[in-house]
């Protein structure tokens, strides 16, 4: 038990949303040891954070969807996933402005669905963000090895260096980390723009449809693998946008979260829609869809195919494009630390994980998952499997977060909403249906990843049921919403009783 944990003001037992929980109310010393640095990010840095989470997906991964659905199948899948993420972002913009807490998705679901629903959502998000950096580290190692940098022939030294350097920068301070992240993301954006300009002169519509047509149901030159190819491509279309939902995790470190959060996440999503469209059209349009469908490094490969061999543009995209992988790796480390911090501070996970340093960074929440990620990357080197696990966790969290938005709109119509989702629950219902479809698609594409995620979920929920639900912290920010809501309901009920009398 850490210092400050012993000074409980009182404990209580409550029955919330069908679950019996026990709360402790902590004193000021507990929260002094768990304080983040406020005012470190405005909306521009938040938008940059959103882009940096995702930008590695423009450089690698999306192209495997060409092997599942052809260009037409991947196009349809990308449009569907773009619609899902856009609708979801509008819902998250509303909830993050109304409830600006570090728990983000866990906090939103906690208010709408209770402790069990909140913890399940937080667990799904944590799976996504804790596993994804390990996968990206594998890709970074392969990228460095393929380029022949530093004479390396094995990936693990790169994994170690990546985790040590970028966890270290996060330990230094959130403001410094976000600014450096912004610069790295800017370099990656330069590489994307140069790539698109360089490929424009090589574009040919026929290149998009050069994958031979199969005898699958509904097959055509547009859908060479038939209608079911769209289904298979969904998983890879997600890579264009995966992790944009992590922007609200910075809520407690934003300058003015009620304004900055909606603006930052919406601007970030807008940029990602543009980059996805450019890459999906220009890369296969210049090089041919067939040439890219199995490539681990599709953008430099596209340049080489289009220009008939190695050249300066290919090398430039190859080297500077490494910044895209680093940007996502760097930013997702931030995301897992804040989700773990929030769940720990509220008692759902061991409380010592949320203690912060003098520089107001949750150092244990940065170091421990980083150590586990390094071990996973070094032992398995199975980047594809880890990405599938991350995508499965993400899709599960999307379903729960969209349910949370719909429930809150209907149950708490008077809740303060500085930003309101255009279209209200209709918008988030569209995201919910598409998220459920994506979850089923991921399940069918990779049963191994689904089984691993199911196992992690069972272990986490067992921990909650048998241990942590008896040790929750009543005055953690995400939990206080419940108390405020009950108090307001009791006051409203009392006023109604007086009116009747």
C-alpha positions, 0 to 999 in steps of 0.5 A: 500500500502506497503512502496516502492510500491509508488515509481513507475518509470512509468506505461504503457498499453500493449496488450499481447497475446490477453489481455490488461494489465497495467504495473507499473515499480517498484523501487529498494525499492519494490524489496528490500522488496521482496528478497529471500535468494540466494545460499541456496541450491545446487543440492543435497538439491534440489533432497532431496526437490523433494523426500520430496514433494512426499514421503508421496505417498509411505506410503499411497494413492497409494494402493486405486488404487488396489480397482479400477484396481487390481494389474495389472491395478495399474501397467499399470497406474503407468507405464503410470504416471511414463512415464508422470512425467519423460517426464515432468521432462525433460521439466521442467529441461530445462525451469527451467535452462533457466528461473530460477525464483521463479514463476517456472511453472507460469513463464514458462507459462507466457513467452509462453502463456502470462499473462492470461496463466501464471496466470492460470498455477500459480493458478492451481499450487497454488491450488495443493500446498495450499490444499495438506498440509491440506490433509496431516495434516489430514493423520498425525492426523489420524496416530498419533491418531491410534498410541495412541501418546500423548493420543490424540483422536482428530486430530485438536491439531495435525493439529495446532501443525504441521502447527505451528512448520513447518511454524515456521521453514520456517520462521526461514530461507530457508537454515535451513528448507531445511536441516531439510527437508533433514534429515526427508526425509532421515528417511522416506527413511530408513523406505522404505528400511527396509520395502522392505528388511523385505518383500522380504522373504514373497514375492509370485507372487500369492499374486499380483493377489488375488483380485477376477475377476469381470465380467467387460469387459476385466477382468482377474486375471491380470485385475480383474476390466477389462480394465476400471480399469486402468482408475480408477487407474490413479488417485492413480498412480499419488500419487507416483510422485505428486509434484516433479514438485515443485523443480523449485520453489527453483530456486532463492534460488539455488546456480547455478540454470542453473546446479543445477535445471536440476540435482536436479529434474532429480535425485529426479525423478530417486529416486522416480521411484525406490521407486514406483517400490519397493513399488508397487511390495513388499507391495502387493506381501508380504501381498496380493493386496486384504488386502491392497486395502482399508487400510489407512496405507498400509505399516504397514498393509502389514507387519502385514499381511505378518507376521501374526500379530503385530511385531517390523518391523510393529511398526518401519515402522509405527513410522518412516513412519510418517516421510514420511508424515511430509516430504511432509507436510513440503516441500509443505508448502515451495512450496505454499509460493514460488508460492504465493510469485511470483504471488504476487510480479508480481502483479497478487495477492495482493502485500503485500503477497510477502513482506519478513522478515529480514531472507528473507522469505515470511512470509505472504505467509507462514502464511496466506495459513497455517491458511486457511489450518489449518481451512480446515483440522479442519472443514472438516477432509476430507483428500481424497477430498482435495487430489483429489482437489490437484490432479486436480489442478496439472493435469491442471498445467501439461497440461499448462506447457507442452504446454508452453515448446512446444510453447517456443521451436517452437517460441524461438528456439534461447533462451539460454538453458543450459540444453535441453530436450532429444527428445525435443517437442516429449518428452513433447508432450508425457507428454502433452497427458498423462497429459490430459488423467489424467485430464479427469480421475480425473474429472470422478473419483471425480466430487465434486473435479472438481467442487470445483477447477472450482469454485476457477478458476472462482474466480481467473480469475475474480480477474485477469480480473477485477482487477490485470491485471491493476496492474502488475509489469513490472520488476518482474523477470517473467514479464521481460522475455516478455520485453526482448523478445519484445526488441530482436524482435524489434532489429531483425526487425530493423536490417532486415529493415537496411539490406533491405535498 
